[in-house]
Amino acid sequence: MTRRRQPEAEVFGERLRALRTTRGLTQVALADASGLIDTYISDMERGLKVPSLTTLIRLAVALDCRVGDLVAAFDEETNLRRFLKM
């Protein structure tokens, strides 16, 4: 079964990966720090999963950033257009 990528998940996943790698964290390290499973981190980064608010908060704490930093990519017009083409 092939999982379908969601436009909003792709935008978020790119941002999550950028924040994680900037901080020098592996997916496993981020999973450990956030209390999530590493495969879930991978799925989010690949645009296969959309995080809940609780997950966003856990990720923000683990990445030492604001929740707004995680969703800031949606402020960019290019990403908004991509998201709205659903």
PETAZI-V899091 format. One record per residue. RES is the residue in three letters. PHI is phi in whole degrees, 0 to 359 (NA if undefined). PSI is psi in whole degrees, 0 to 359 (* if undefined). OMEGA is omega in radians with two decimals (NA if undefined). Layout:
RES:PHI:PSI:OMEGA
RES:PHI:PSI:OMEGA
This chain:
MET:NA:126:3.13
THR:268:129:3.11
ARG:273:138:-3.10
ARG:273:133:3.08
ARG:282:143:3.13
GLN:253:135:-3.09
PRO:306:315:-3.13
GLU:293:327:3.11
ALA:290:324:3.11
GLU:295:316:3.12
VAL:298:313:3.13
PHE:296:317:-3.11
GLY:300:320:3.09
GLU:298:317:-3.14
ARG:294:317:3.13
LEU:300:312:3.14
ARG:300:317:-3.14
ALA:298:314:3.13
LEU:295:318:-3.13
ARG:296:312:-3.08
THR:289:326:3.07
THR:300:327:-3.14
ARG:270:2:3.08
GLY:72:27:-3.12
LEU:260:145:2.97
THR:275:168:3.06
GLN:298:322:3.14
VAL:295:316:3.14
ALA:296:319:3.11
LEU:294:320:3.11
ALA:299:314:3.13
ASP:299:315:-3.09
ALA:291:333:-3.08
SER:260:352:-3.11
GLY:77:20:3.12
LEU:254:177:3.13
ILE:263:140:-3.08
ASP:300:327:3.11
THR:292:331:3.08
TYR:290:320:3.07
ILE:300:314:3.12
SER:300:314:3.14
ASP:299:320:3.11
MET:295:316:-3.12
GLU:294:331:3.14
ARG:271:2:3.09
GLY:80:23:-3.12
LEU:261:343:-3.14
LYS:227:144:3.05
VAL:253:124:-3.08
PRO:286:151:3.02
SER:280:171:3.09
LEU:300:318:3.12
THR:300:318:3.13
THR:294:319:3.09
LEU:302:317:3.13
ILE:295:316:3.11
ARG:300:317:3.13
LEU:295:318:3.14
ALA:299:316:3.12
VAL:297:314:-3.11
ALA:294:327:-3.13
LEU:268:0:-3.12
ASP:54:53:3.11
CYS:218:177:3.09
ARG:272:154:3.06
VAL:303:322:3.12
GLY:301:329:3.09
ASP:295:326:3.14
LEU:289:328:-3.09
VAL:254:7:-3.11
ALA:300:334:3.14
ALA:300:335:-3.14
PHE:283:351:3.06
ASP:281:343:-3.12
GLU:278:131:-3.05
GLU:302:320:-3.13
THR:301:316:-3.13
ASN:289:325:3.09
LEU:297:318:3.13
ARG:296:319:3.11
ARG:300:317:-3.12
PHE:293:320:-3.07
LEU:283:352:3.13
LYS:277:15:-3.10
MET:306:*:NA
